[in-house]
């Protein structure tokens, strides 16, 4: 994604995901297949590609994914 597009306002109801969140996601994925992404993160492969490319996603999806990551990380703590 070009810097111009990244600096543009996202569509209504959408927002950009930060790199730190994407890095957290990568830590929890063993395979980059649709079934693995759905099982571990609750997202599709198309959503995964959008996030990796820095494209905007729906705010509701971002909130749900952040909650899923928090839960996964809580379960990993001793």
Secondary structure as a PSIPRED ss2 file (coil, helix, strand):
# PSIPRED VFORMAT (PSIPRED V4.0)

   1 X C   1.000  0.000  0.000
   2 X C   1.000  0.000  0.000
   3 X H   0.000  1.000  0.000
   4 X H   0.000  1.000  0.000
   5 X H   0.000  1.000  0.000
   6 X H   0.000  1.000  0.000
   7 X H   0.000  1.000  0.000
   8 X C   1.000  0.000  0.000
   9 X C   1.000  0.000  0.000
  10 X C   1.000  0.000  0.000
  11 X C   1.000  0.000  0.000
  12 X C   1.000  0.000  0.000
  13 X C   1.000  0.000  0.000
  14 X E   0.000  0.000  1.000
  15 X E   0.000  0.000  1.000
  16 X C   1.000  0.000  0.000
  17 X C   1.000  0.000  0.000
  18 X C   1.000  0.000  0.000
  19 X H   0.000  1.000  0.000
  20 X H   0.000  1.000  0.000
  21 X H   0.000  1.000  0.000
  22 X H   0.000  1.000  0.000
  23 X H   0.000  1.000  0.000
  24 X H   0.000  1.000  0.000
  25 X H   0.000  1.000  0.000
  26 X H   0.000  1.000  0.000
  27 X H   0.000  1.000  0.000
  28 X H   0.000  1.000  0.000
  29 X C   1.000  0.000  0.000
  30 X C   1.000  0.000  0.000
  31 X C   1.000  0.000  0.000
  32 X C   1.000  0.000  0.000
  33 X C   1.000  0.000  0.000
  34 X H   0.000  1.000  0.000
  35 X H   0.000  1.000  0.000
  36 X H   0.000  1.000  0.000
  37 X H   0.000  1.000  0.000
  38 X H   0.000  1.000  0.000
  39 X H   0.000  1.000  0.000
  40 X H   0.000  1.000  0.000
  41 X H   0.000  1.000  0.000
  42 X C   1.000  0.000  0.000
  43 X C   1.000  0.000  0.000
  44 X C   1.000  0.000  0.000
  45 X H   0.000  1.000  0.000
  46 X H   0.000  1.000  0.000
  47 X H   0.000  1.000  0.000
  48 X H   0.000  1.000  0.000
  49 X H   0.000  1.000  0.000
  50 X H   0.000  1.000  0.000
  51 X H   0.000  1.000  0.000
  52 X H   0.000  1.000  0.000
  53 X C   1.000  0.000  0.000
  54 X C   1.000  0.000  0.000
  55 X C   1.000  0.000  0.000
  56 X C   1.000  0.000  0.000
  57 X E   0.000  0.000  1.000
  58 X E   0.000  0.000  1.000
  59 X H   0.000  1.000  0.000
  60 X H   0.000  1.000  0.000
  61 X H   0.000  1.000  0.000
  62 X H   0.000  1.000  0.000
  63 X H   0.000  1.000  0.000
  64 X H   0.000  1.000  0.000
  65 X H   0.000  1.000  0.000
  66 X H   0.000  1.000  0.000
  67 X H   0.000  1.000  0.000
  68 X H   0.000  1.000  0.000
  69 X H   0.000  1.000  0.000
  70 X H   0.000  1.000  0.000
  71 X H   0.000  1.000  0.000
  72 X H   0.000  1.000  0.000
  73 X H   0.000  1.000  0.000
  74 X H   0.000  1.000  0.000
  75 X H   0.000  1.000  0.000
  76 X H   0.000  1.000  0.000
  77 X C   1.000  0.000  0.000
  78 X C   1.000  0.000  0.000
